[in-house]
Amino acid sequence: MGRGDKRTKKGKIFLGSYGKARDRKNKNVSNDNRNLPTPPEQKD
């Protein structure tokens, strides 16, 4: 159950492979604010 085990996340990181224990879609998670709604504009 260590780095040489293909079935664990640590083993997949060590081998550079992906699968159920290490999914690809969680690799590039970022905290950008592009999807936040813009505040309404102030009218004077």
N, C-alpha and C positions, 0 to 999 in steps of 0.2 A: 504494500500500500504506500509506496513512495514514488520517487521520480521515475523509476523504471516501469511502473504499472500503467498500462495504456488505458485502463478504465477509470482512472481518477483525474481530476482537474490538474493536479500538480504534475502527473505523468504526461498529460497531453501538452502542457506548457513546455516541459522539458523536451519532448519529442517534436514540438512544433506542429501538432495536428489538432483537428477539431472533431467534435462529435457531441453526444448528449451531455457529457460531463463538462464540456467547454464549447459553448455555442458561439458562432461568429458574430451574431447581432449585438452582443454585449461588449464587443471589443472597442468600438469607437463611440463611447457614450460621452457627450460633451455637455457643458452647462451654458450654452449660448441662449440669448434672449430673443431670438428671431420669431418665435411663435407667440410671444406675448402681445396682447392687443394694445394698440397705441391709445394714450389718453385723449379725450376729446379736446379740440382746440378752444382756447379762451377767446371770447369775443368782447371787445371793449366798447 
